[in-house]
Amino acid sequence: MSMEFEEKVALVTGGARGIGLSIAEPLVREGASIFICGRNPTTLETALGRLHNLRGESGAAGTVADVRRYEDCRSVVQHAATRFGRLDILVNNAGVGIFKPVDQLTAEEWDATIQTNLSSVFYCCREAVPVMRQHGGGHIFNISSLLAIHGIAGGSAYCASKFGVNGFAEAMMQDVRYDGIRVSTIMPGSVATDFGGSTGSNLHEPWKLSGKDIAQAVIDIYRYPSLALVSRIEIRPSQPPRKQ
Ligand SMILES: NC(=O)c1ccc[n+]([C@@H]2O[C@H](COP(=O)([O-])OP(=O)(O)OC[C@H]3O[C@@H](n4cnc5c(N)ncnc54)[C@H](OP(=O)(O)O)[C@@H]3O)[C@@H](O)[C@H]2O)c1
């Protein structure tokens, strides 16, 4: 447990698996109360079991929600704030990756990507900012991507969504900075998760970042003095396979 996180309340979207769960776990260990959400009830229950094992049932709660819907995001933020009495940290992490050439991407896949990766960030921030203001400030983390600054073949929807997250975050940071709300955007390279349908040997490639690497960035950035704002960082695997 550490002073910076004790009595703090954090909401992690998509916190039931992958990078989101990797971020939720050390936050709980450091003393924060955690609220997580995701679409799959079984995954959510399993993750809550893991979080309860770390610090008892009072330290973690969650609900099924689809962040593509504004009403779900509103209810998740209210639920977290009501359950734990405040909201100090919001991690906008939920995301999907659909990678196809633009002429093969369906309109539904485009919409799902933009709604999950970009609109949800607005929805959650829209609801979280007034709650954070009531308690004198907070910290919003956006899990963006290196593909927020590099367009790649097959990444039209994903890159558009993450370029959007970076732009949204940079503008919002200026809306809320004088309310004591810091906004930090983390741009990881490849992380070993199920993201975008990665499976089997593809998933476990040892050169990839781990969710813990991204969690460490969240913890370290939060610990910066309150008058210092780490607004954007890139984290990449140090030794990816050499390009042929
Ligand atoms: N893995 C990488 O290489 C990588 C690199 C850079 C950035 N990122 C970003 O990191 C974030 C997390 O990705 P990950 O690697 O942890 O992927 P992941 O293992 O596939 O996890 C995605 C998470 O998002 C949740 N989610 C997806 N759609 C949702 C929805 N509509 N409503 C609520 N929750 C939803 C999932 O839960 P449910 O399925 O239960 O809904 C899951 O918890 C994403 O924003 C991704 O773009 C990942």
Ligand as a Chemical Component Dictionary entry (heavy atoms), coordinates in Angstrom:
data_LIG
# 
_chem_comp.id                   LIG 
_chem_comp.type                 NON-POLYMER 
_chem_comp.pdbx_formal_charge   0 
_chem_comp.three_letter_code    LIG 
# 
loop_
_chem_comp_atom.comp_id 
_chem_comp_atom.atom_id 
_chem_comp_atom.alt_atom_id 
_chem_comp_atom.type_symbol 
_chem_comp_atom.charge 
_chem_comp_atom.model_Cartn_x 
_chem_comp_atom.model_Cartn_y 
_chem_comp_atom.model_Cartn_z 
_chem_comp_atom.pdbx_ordinal 
LIG N1  N1  N 0  -2.300  -5.295 -27.185 1  
LIG C1  C1  C 0  -1.658  -4.393 -27.911 2  
LIG O1  O1  O 0  -0.725  -4.722 -28.672 3  
LIG C2  C2  C 0  -2.035  -2.929 -27.804 4  
LIG C3  C3  C 0  -1.141  -1.979 -28.303 5  
LIG C4  C4  C 0  -1.458  -0.630 -28.207 6  
LIG C5  C5  C 0  -2.645  -0.243 -27.631 7  
LIG N2  N2  N 1  -3.516  -1.171 -27.158 8  
LIG C6  C6  C 0  -4.765  -0.702 -26.559 9  
LIG O2  O2  O 0  -4.863  -1.196 -25.244 10 
LIG C7  C7  C 0  -6.243  -1.303 -24.871 11 
LIG C8  C8  C 0  -6.509  -2.677 -24.255 12 
LIG O3  O3  O 0  -6.205  -3.670 -25.214 13 
LIG P1  P1  P 0  -5.726  -5.145 -24.806 14 
LIG O4  O4  O 0  -4.454  -5.396 -25.498 15 
LIG O5  O5  O -1 -5.828  -5.366 -23.372 16 
LIG O6  O6  O 0  -6.855  -5.990 -25.590 17 
LIG P2  P2  P 0  -7.791  -7.188 -25.092 18 
LIG O7  O7  O 0  -6.983  -8.188 -24.335 19 
LIG O8  O8  O 0  -8.533  -7.618 -26.311 20 
LIG O9  O9  O 0  -8.787  -6.478 -24.058 21 
LIG C9  C9  C 0  -9.725  -5.532 -24.497 22 
LIG C10 C10 C 0  -10.557 -5.112 -23.310 23 
LIG O10 O10 O 0  -11.535 -4.155 -23.738 24 
LIG C11 C11 C 0  -12.831 -4.607 -23.335 25 
LIG N3  N3  N 0  -13.835 -4.162 -24.302 26 
LIG C12 C12 C 0  -13.805 -4.267 -25.648 27 
LIG N4  N4  N 0  -14.944 -3.763 -26.180 28 
LIG C13 C13 C 0  -15.684 -3.320 -25.141 29 
LIG C14 C14 C 0  -16.952 -2.713 -25.036 30 
LIG N5  N5  N 0  -17.690 -2.420 -26.127 31 
LIG N6  N6  N 0  -17.430 -2.401 -23.814 32 
LIG C15 C15 C 0  -16.700 -2.686 -22.692 33 
LIG N7  N7  N 0  -15.474 -3.244 -22.733 34 
LIG C16 C16 C 0  -14.986 -3.579 -23.934 35 
LIG C17 C17 C 0  -12.702 -6.139 -23.276 36 
LIG O11 O11 O 0  -13.665 -6.719 -22.418 37 
LIG P3  P3  P 0  -14.952 -7.554 -22.989 38 
LIG O12 O12 O 0  -14.505 -8.312 -24.176 39 
LIG O13 O13 O 0  -15.400 -8.372 -21.833 40 
LIG O14 O14 O 0  -15.935 -6.498 -23.331 41 
LIG C18 C18 C 0  -11.309 -6.284 -22.703 42 
LIG O15 O15 O 0  -11.327 -6.142 -21.305 43 
LIG C19 C19 C 0  -7.056  -1.043 -26.145 44 
LIG O16 O16 O 0  -7.534  0.289  -26.131 45 
LIG C20 C20 C 0  -6.016  -1.202 -27.257 46 
LIG O17 O17 O 0  -6.333  -0.418 -28.395 47 
LIG C21 C21 C 0  -3.233  -2.521 -27.219 48 
# 
loop_
_chem_comp_bond.comp_id 
_chem_comp_bond.atom_id_1 
_chem_comp_bond.atom_id_2 
_chem_comp_bond.value_order 
_chem_comp_bond.pdbx_ordinal 
LIG N1  C1  SING 1  
LIG C1  O1  DOUB 2  
LIG C1  C2  SING 3  
LIG C2  C3  SING 4  
LIG C2  C21 DOUB 5  
LIG C3  C4  DOUB 6  
LIG C4  C5  SING 7  
LIG C5  N2  DOUB 8  
LIG N2  C6  SING 9  
LIG N2  C21 SING 10 
LIG C6  O2  SING 11 
LIG C6  C20 SING 12 
LIG O2  C7  SING 13 
LIG C7  C8  SING 14 
LIG C7  C19 SING 15 
LIG C8  O3  SING 16 
LIG O3  P1  SING 17 
LIG P1  O4  DOUB 18 
LIG P1  O5  SING 19 
LIG P1  O6  SING 20 
LIG O6  P2  SING 21 
LIG P2  O7  DOUB 22 
LIG P2  O8  SING 23 
LIG P2  O9  SING 24 
LIG O9  C9  SING 25 
LIG C9  C10 SING 26 
LIG C10 O10 SING 27 
LIG C10 C18 SING 28 
LIG O10 C11 SING 29 
LIG C11 N3  SING 30 
LIG C11 C17 SING 31 
LIG N3  C12 SING 32 
LIG N3  C16 SING 33 
LIG C12 N4  DOUB 34 
LIG N4  C13 SING 35 
LIG C13 C14 SING 36 
LIG C13 C16 DOUB 37 
LIG C14 N5  SING 38 
LIG C14 N6  DOUB 39 
LIG N6  C15 SING 40 
LIG C15 N7  DOUB 41 
LIG N7  C16 SING 42 
LIG C17 O11 SING 43 
LIG C17 C18 SING 44 
LIG O11 P3  SING 45 
LIG P3  O12 DOUB 46 
LIG P3  O13 SING 47 
LIG P3  O14 SING 48 
LIG C18 O15 SING 49 
LIG C19 O16 SING 50 
LIG C19 C20 SING 51 
LIG C20 O17 SING 52 
# 
